[in-house]
Amino acid sequence: VPAEARALILGADSAEILTADESANQLKFWSSNPQSIPSIAGPASQIPGHLVDLSAVDRSILRSENERRAVAEHLAKKFRISFEDTLHYVNQAMVVSKEVNLDPTLILAVMATESSLNPRAESRAGAQGLMQVRTHVHHDKFEPYGGPLAAFIPEANIRVGALILKACIARAGSLEDGLKSYLGAPSAASGVGTYTHKVFLEREELRNVARRLGGSV
């Protein structure tokens, strides 16, 4: 497996710089074998857990298959994409949430708000993929996956995005300020209609769907 011999720690100080050929080979490998993309738990564990707002942490939601399927069906209808795709994203969010110790519905809410669950989404500012990671800023974090183009591989994008989100929350001191930092606008306003408000509404909507239709108590 090309990247496993490299490093699982994603960071500018520790990541090995790959040649163009090595990056191309890794990108090709991970694109063909997304299920083998390594966990990001190692880098996430380096972020002090006591600094993360507890409201961003909830491992009690989406634990059952019924909950996950209910949320996937809801997202498929809302964004008019296939149930197979949304179920895959929900399952990936669940896996990654355990790796970074964040609420899976928070990860999904950021994905929904940022890209409407479009893995090929790209903003004018250069933010890419499901979680709209700015690859020109975080290119080092995609090195183990073959470089910035890996931002369009959902499994890689969700992991890198969730890692950045956790770091932002820890650094900012609260979930709301962490979301503003993730947006790249730490001084952004709060309140109705703002980015953070949209994420919070999306998260609560997903949690309600899971509880109501998924049988969560």
C-alpha positions as CSV (number, residue, x, y, z in Angstrom):
1,V,0.0,0.0,0.0
2,P,1.8,3.1,-1.2
3,A,0.9,5.7,1.5
4,E,1.0,3.5,4.6
5,A,4.8,3.4,4.5
6,R,4.9,7.1,4.4
7,A,3.3,8.6,7.5
8,L,-0.1,8.8,9.0
9,I,0.7,12.1,10.7
10,L,-0.6,14.9,8.5
11,G,1.4,18.1,9.1
12,A,3.8,20.4,7.4
13,D,6.6,19.7,9.9
14,S,6.3,15.9,9.8
15,A,4.9,14.9,6.4
16,E,7.4,13.6,3.9
17,I,7.5,15.6,0.7
18,L,6.7,13.3,-2.2
19,T,8.0,13.5,-5.7
20,A,5.5,14.2,-8.5
21,D,5.5,10.5,-9.6
22,E,5.0,9.3,-6.0
23,S,2.1,11.7,-5.5
24,A,0.5,10.6,-8.7
25,N,0.8,7.0,-7.7
26,Q,-0.7,7.5,-4.3
27,L,-3.5,9.6,-5.7
28,K,-4.3,6.8,-8.2
29,F,-4.1,4.2,-5.5
30,W,-6.4,6.0,-3.1
31,S,-8.9,6.9,-5.8
32,S,-9.1,3.2,-6.7
33,N,-9.1,2.0,-3.0
34,P,-10.8,4.7,-1.0
35,Q,-11.9,2.1,1.6
36,S,-8.2,1.6,2.5
37,I,-7.5,5.3,3.3
38,P,-5.8,5.4,6.7
39,S,-7.4,6.6,9.9
40,I,-6.7,10.2,10.9
41,A,-7.0,9.3,14.6
42,G,-3.3,9.8,15.2
43,P,-3.1,13.4,14.1
44,A,-6.5,14.1,15.8
45,S,-5.2,12.7,19.1
46,Q,-2.5,15.4,19.1
47,I,-5.2,18.1,19.5
48,P,-5.8,18.4,23.3
49,G,-9.3,17.0,23.9
50,H,-9.9,19.2,26.9
51,L,-9.8,22.2,24.6
52,V,-12.7,20.9,22.5
53,D,-16.1,22.3,23.3
54,L,-18.2,19.4,24.7
55,S,-21.1,20.5,22.6
56,A,-19.1,19.4,19.5
57,V,-18.7,15.9,21.0
58,D,-21.6,13.3,20.9
59,R,-21.0,9.7,20.3
60,S,-24.6,8.6,21.1
61,I,-26.1,9.7,17.8
62,L,-26.2,7.6,14.5
63,R,-25.1,4.5,16.3
64,S,-27.9,2.4,14.8
65,E,-28.3,1.4,11.1
66,N,-31.9,2.7,11.2
67,E,-30.7,6.1,12.3
68,R,-28.0,6.3,9.6
69,R,-30.4,5.2,6.9
70,A,-33.1,7.7,8.0
71,V,-30.5,10.5,7.8
72,A,-29.2,9.3,4.5
73,E,-32.8,9.2,3.0
74,H,-33.4,12.7,4.3
75,L,-30.2,14.1,2.8
76,A,-30.9,12.3,-0.5
77,K,-34.3,14.0,-0.8
78,K,-33.1,17.4,0.4
79,F,-30.1,17.6,-2.0
80,R,-31.6,15.4,-4.8
81,I,-28.7,13.0,-4.9
82,S,-28.7,9.2,-4.7
83,F,-29.4,7.4,-1.5
84,E,-26.3,5.2,-2.1
85,D,-24.1,8.3,-2.1
86,T,-25.7,9.9,1.0
87,L,-25.6,6.6,2.9
88,H,-21.9,6.4,2.0
89,Y,-21.3,9.9,3.3
90,V,-23.2,9.2,6.5
91,N,-21.3,6.0,7.1
92,Q,-18.0,7.8,6.5
93,A,-19.0,10.7,8.8
94,M,-19.7,8.1,11.5
95,V,-16.3,6.4,11.0
96,V,-14.4,9.7,10.9
97,S,-16.3,11.0,14.0
98,K,-14.8,8.2,16.0
99,E,-11.3,9.0,14.7
100,V,-11.5,12.6,15.6
101,N,-14.0,12.4,18.5
102,L,-16.6,14.8,17.1
103,D,-20.3,14.5,16.7
104,P,-21.0,12.8,13.3
105,T,-24.1,15.1,12.7
106,L,-21.8,18.1,13.2
107,I,-19.5,16.7,10.4
108,L,-22.5,16.1,8.2
109,A,-23.9,19.5,8.9
110,V,-20.7,21.2,7.9
111,M,-20.6,19.0,4.7
112,A,-24.2,19.9,3.9
113,T,-23.7,23.6,4.5
114,E,-20.4,23.8,2.7
115,S,-21.0,21.8,-0.4
116,S,-24.6,20.5,-0.4
117,L,-22.9,17.1,-0.4
118,N,-21.2,17.6,-3.8
119,P,-17.8,15.9,-3.7
120,R,-16.7,17.9,-6.8
121,A,-17.7,21.3,-5.4
122,E,-15.1,24.0,-5.8
123,S,-15.3,27.6,-4.7
124,R,-13.8,30.7,-6.2
125,A,-11.5,30.9,-3.1
126,G,-10.1,27.4,-3.9
127,A,-12.1,25.4,-1.3
128,Q,-12.7,21.9,-2.6
129,G,-14.7,18.8,-2.0
130,L,-17.4,17.8,0.5
131,M,-16.0,19.9,3.4
132,Q,-14.7,22.6,1.1
133,V,-11.1,22.4,2.4
134,R,-8.8,25.1,1.1
135,T,-6.1,23.0,-0.4
136,H,-3.8,25.8,-1.1
137,V,-3.7,26.3,2.7
138,H,-3.8,22.7,3.8
139,H,-2.0,21.0,0.9
140,D,0.4,19.3,3.4
141,K,-2.5,17.4,5.0
142,F,-3.3,15.7,1.6
143,E,0.3,14.6,1.0
144,P,-0.3,11.0,2.3
145,Y,-3.2,10.7,-0.2
146,G,-1.3,11.9,-3.2
147,G,-1.6,15.7,-3.0
148,P,-4.3,18.3,-3.2
149,L,-6.3,16.5,-5.9
150,A,-7.2,14.0,-3.2
151,A,-9.6,16.7,-1.9
152,F,-12.0,15.2,-4.4
153,I,-11.8,11.8,-2.8
154,P,-14.7,11.9,-0.2
155,E,-12.9,9.6,2.3
156,A,-9.8,11.8,2.3
157,N,-11.7,15.1,2.2
158,I,-13.9,14.2,5.2
159,R,-10.9,13.1,7.2
160,V,-8.9,16.2,6.5
161,G,-11.9,18.5,6.9
162,A,-12.8,16.9,10.3
163,L,-9.2,17.2,11.5
164,I,-9.2,20.9,10.6
165,L,-12.6,21.4,12.2
166,K,-11.4,19.9,15.5
167,A,-8.3,22.0,15.5
168,C,-10.4,25.1,14.8
169,I,-12.8,24.4,17.7
170,A,-9.9,23.6,20.1
171,R,-8.1,26.8,19.1
172,A,-11.1,29.1,19.2
173,G,-12.4,27.8,22.5
174,S,-16.1,27.2,21.5
175,L,-18.0,25.4,18.8
176,E,-19.5,28.6,17.3
177,D,-16.1,30.4,17.2
178,G,-14.5,27.2,15.8
179,L,-17.0,27.1,13.0
180,K,-16.2,30.8,12.2
181,S,-12.5,29.9,12.1
182,Y,-13.2,26.9,9.9
183,L,-15.0,29.3,7.5
184,G,-11.9,31.5,7.5
185,A,-13.8,34.3,9.1
186,P,-13.1,34.4,12.8
187,S,-14.7,37.8,13.2
188,A,-17.9,36.9,11.4
189,A,-21.2,37.9,12.9
190,S,-23.4,35.5,14.8
191,G,-27.2,35.2,14.5
192,V,-29.9,34.2,12.1
193,G,-28.8,33.7,8.5
194,T,-25.1,33.4,9.3
195,Y,-22.8,30.5,8.5
196,T,-22.8,29.2,12.1
197,H,-26.6,29.5,12.3
198,K,-27.0,27.4,9.2
199,V,-24.7,24.7,10.5
200,F,-26.5,24.6,13.8
201,L,-29.9,24.3,12.1
202,E,-28.6,21.6,9.8
203,R,-27.2,19.7,12.7
204,E,-30.4,19.9,14.7
205,E,-32.4,18.8,11.7
206,L,-30.3,15.7,11.2
207,R,-30.5,14.9,14.9
208,N,-34.3,15.2,14.8
209,V,-34.5,13.0,11.8
210,A,-32.3,10.4,13.5
211,R,-34.5,10.4,16.6
212,R,-37.8,10.5,14.9
213,L,-37.3,8.2,12.0
214,G,-34.4,6.1,13.1
215,G,-35.9,5.1,16.4
216,S,-33.3,6.8,18.6
217,V,-34.5,7.4,22.2
